[in-house]
Amino acid sequence: MKDYGIEVSVFSNLHLLNQDLATKLSRYVDYFLTTIDGPREVYETIKGANTWSKFVNNIKILREIGVEIHVNIPVSKINYRRIDEAIEKTLELGIHSISIIPVIATGRAFESKTYVSSIEFKEALILANNVCKKYSLTITAWCSPFIGVFRDLSNIRFGNCRDWNVIDLTPSGNVVLCDVTGLVITNIIRDGVVESWRKLCRFRENNRINQIPFDCSKCWFSNNCRGGCYARSYLISNSFNKPDPLCPINA
């Protein structure tokens, strides 16, 4: 894929990685993404017993072979008050490419009700921003384009996936509308890259995903936020055209 100018990344908890597999994947993968929920006791509360040592060991393997690593920190009810510790632990592992993301109401997070509220996420953002100031670090908040309404989070950047030209693939080749929705648009093995991209674009256009929801149209920040995370809106309200449930203005 590198020969065609297509950037390839792998998102993994790294638990099953080993030296041989890491070396093979490094030939095709531009960078690895993984997650840290906090220090060891927090991490293993969420990921399971005896997972921390596997994770740390495989981080070392990737760093030794020169693979770029990005750490994304999920913010849940379990760890939202310890996000600063998660960032410090990431820095201790030698990784400075960091993002945070609010856990979305799907899968186990939905069943256990561990996804965060707007107030809890704001608390996590403040902790993150404070520790970033301490280390002169800038991180990114994923799936949170509404955070621009908080003018005091100077060390946290944000973007909007509505502007990205990306395809999310499952291991079986299914093209999904955002990796958390589970909505299968097509299959890249069956239809190929070009036709799969066309079908994804048509789906987004037919469902008005790139349009600002009516309820957000009068908001001063709507041209930047554009309704926030459409996946979170869909999972909560069964609509792509409702305001992000985490938006502090609409909370």
C-alpha positions in Angstrom: 0.0 0.0 0.0 3.0 2.3 0.6 3.9 2.0 -3.1 0.5 3.6 -3.9 0.8 6.4 -1.5 -1.8 4.9 0.9 -0.9 5.3 4.6 -1.6 2.1 6.6 -2.0 1.9 10.4 -2.8 -0.9 12.7 -4.8 -0.4 15.9 -4.1 -3.1 18.4 -3.9 -3.8 22.2 -0.5 -5.4 21.3 -1.1 -8.4 23.6 -0.5 -11.0 20.9 2.4 -9.3 19.2 5.9 -10.8 19.2 9.3 -10.0 17.6 8.7 -11.9 14.3 5.2 -10.5 13.8 6.3 -7.0 14.6 9.2 -7.2 12.1 6.9 -8.5 9.3 4.2 -5.9 9.9 6.7 -3.1 10.0 7.4 -3.7 6.3 3.8 -2.7 5.4 2.5 -0.6 8.3 3.3 3.1 8.7 2.6 3.2 12.4 0.9 1.3 15.2 -1.9 2.7 17.4 -2.7 1.3 20.8 -4.4 2.3 24.1 -3.4 3.0 27.7 -6.2 3.4 30.3 -3.9 4.4 33.1 -1.2 2.9 35.3 -1.0 -0.9 35.7 -3.9 -1.3 38.2 -6.2 0.7 36.0 -5.1 -0.9 32.8 -5.6 -4.4 34.1 -9.0 -3.5 35.6 -10.1 -2.8 32.0 -7.9 -5.0 29.9 -7.6 -8.0 32.2 -5.1 -9.5 34.7 -1.5 -10.0 33.6 -1.9 -7.8 30.4 0.2 -4.9 31.5 3.6 -6.8 31.2 2.7 -8.1 27.7 1.8 -4.5 26.6 4.9 -2.9 28.0 7.2 -5.6 26.5 5.6 -5.3 23.0 5.9 -1.5 23.2 9.6 -2.0 23.7 9.8 -4.4 20.7 8.2 -1.8 18.4 10.4 0.9 19.6 13.5 -1.2 19.1 12.7 -1.9 15.5 11.9 1.8 14.9 8.2 1.6 14.4 6.2 4.8 15.1 3.7 4.4 17.9 0.7 6.5 18.8 -1.2 6.0 22.1 -4.8 6.8 22.4 -6.3 7.0 25.9 -10.0 6.0 26.2 -11.8 8.1 28.8 -14.4 6.1 30.8 -16.1 6.2 34.1 -13.4 4.0 35.4 -10.5 6.3 34.6 -11.7 9.8 33.8 -10.2 11.1 37.1 -6.8 9.5 36.3 -6.2 10.7 32.8 -3.2 12.7 33.9 -1.6 9.5 35.2 -2.3 7.8 31.9 -0.5 10.5 30.0 2.5 10.4 32.4 2.7 6.7 32.0 2.7 7.0 28.3 5.6 9.5 28.5 7.5 7.1 30.7 7.3 4.5 28.0 8.9 7.0 25.6 5.9 7.8 23.6 5.0 11.4 22.9 2.3 11.0 20.2 -0.8 10.9 22.4 -4.6 11.4 22.0 -7.6 11.0 24.2 -11.1 9.8 23.2 -14.3 9.6 25.2 -15.5 6.0 25.3 -18.6 5.6 23.1 -21.8 3.9 24.2 -21.4 0.6 22.3 -20.3 -3.0 23.1 -19.1 -3.6 26.6 -19.1 0.1 27.4 -22.8 0.2 26.7 -23.6 -2.9 28.6 -21.6 -1.8 31.7 -22.6 1.9 31.3 -19.0 3.0 31.6 -19.1 5.6 28.9 -18.7 9.1 30.2 -21.1 12.0 30.6 -20.4 15.5 29.3 -19.4 16.7 32.8 -17.1 13.7 33.4 -15.4 14.2 30.0 -14.9 17.9 30.8 -13.2 16.9 34.1 -10.9 14.6 32.2 -10.0 17.3 29.6 -9.0 19.7 32.4 -6.7 17.1 34.0 -5.2 16.3 30.6 -4.6 19.9 29.7 -3.0 20.6 33.1 -0.5 17.7 32.8 0.2 18.6 29.2 1.2 22.1 30.4 3.5 20.6 33.0 5.4 18.7 30.3 5.1 21.3 27.5 3.1 18.7 25.6 0.3 19.0 23.1 -2.1 16.2 22.5 -5.2 15.6 20.4 -8.8 14.9 21.5 -10.4 12.4 19.1 -14.1 12.3 18.3 -14.6 15.6 20.2 -14.7 18.5 17.8 -17.0 20.4 20.2 -14.1 21.0 22.7 -13.3 24.2 20.9 -16.1 25.8 23.0 -13.7 25.4 26.0 -11.3 28.3 25.5 -8.9 27.3 28.3 -7.8 23.9 26.8 -4.7 25.4 25.0 -2.7 22.1 25.0 -5.4 20.0 23.4 -6.0 20.1 19.7 -9.1 18.7 18.0 -10.1 17.8 14.5 -13.2 16.6 12.7 -13.4 13.1 11.0 -16.0 14.5 8.7 -13.1 16.0 6.8 -11.0 12.9 6.6 -10.5 10.8 3.5 -10.3 7.4 5.2 -11.7 3.9 5.0 -12.3 1.9 8.2 -11.8 -1.8 7.6 -12.6 -4.8 9.7 -10.2 -7.9 9.6 -12.7 -9.6 7.2 -12.4 -6.7 4.7 -15.7 -5.1 5.6 -15.9 -1.3 5.0 -17.7 0.2 8.0 -19.0 3.6 8.7 -16.7 4.5 11.6 -15.2 1.5 13.4 -17.7 1.9 16.4 -21.0 1.9 14.5 -20.8 -1.6 13.1 -22.6 -0.4 9.9 -21.2 -2.4 7.0 -21.2 -0.4 3.7 -19.5 -2.9 1.5 -16.5 -5.3 1.4 -13.2 -4.2 0.0 -12.2 -7.8 -1.0 -15.3 -8.1 -3.1 -15.6 -4.6 -4.6 -12.0 -3.3 -4.5 -10.7 -0.1 -3.1 -12.1 2.4 -5.7 -15.7 1.0 -5.7 -15.7 0.7 -2.0 -14.7 4.3 -1.6 -17.5 5.4 -4.0 -20.1 3.4 -2.0 -18.9 4.9 1.3 -19.1 8.4 -0.1 -22.6 7.8 -1.5 -23.8 6.5 1.9 -22.4 9.5 3.7 -24.0 11.8 1.1 -27.4 10.0 1.2 -27.5 10.2 5.0 -26.4 13.9 5.1 -23.6 13.0 7.4 -21.5 16.0 6.3 -24.3 18.5 7.0 -24.7 20.4 10.2 -27.7 19.1 12.2 -30.7 21.5 12.3 -30.5 21.6 16.1 -26.9 22.9 15.8 -27.5 25.4 13.1 -27.7 28.5 15.4 -24.7 27.5 17.5 -21.7 29.9 17.2 -19.3 26.9 16.9 -21.3 24.8 14.5 -19.1 25.5 11.4 -16.2 24.0 13.2 -17.9 21.3 15.2 -20.7 20.5 12.6 -22.7 18.5 15.1 -19.8 16.7 16.8 -19.4 12.9 16.6 -22.1 11.5 14.2 -21.3 7.9 15.4 -22.1 8.8 19.0 -25.3 10.6 17.9 -26.4 7.5 15.9 -25.7 5.1 18.7 -27.7 7.2 21.2 -30.5 8.7 19.1 -30.5 6.4 16.0 -29.9 9.4 13.9 -26.8 10.9 12.2 -28.4 14.3 12.3 -28.7 15.0 16.0 -26.2 17.0 18.2 -23.4 15.1 19.8 -24.7 13.9 23.2 -21.3 15.0 24.8 -21.6 18.6 23.5 -21.7 20.8 26.6 -24.0 23.3 24.9 -26.6 20.6 24.2 -26.0 18.5 27.3 
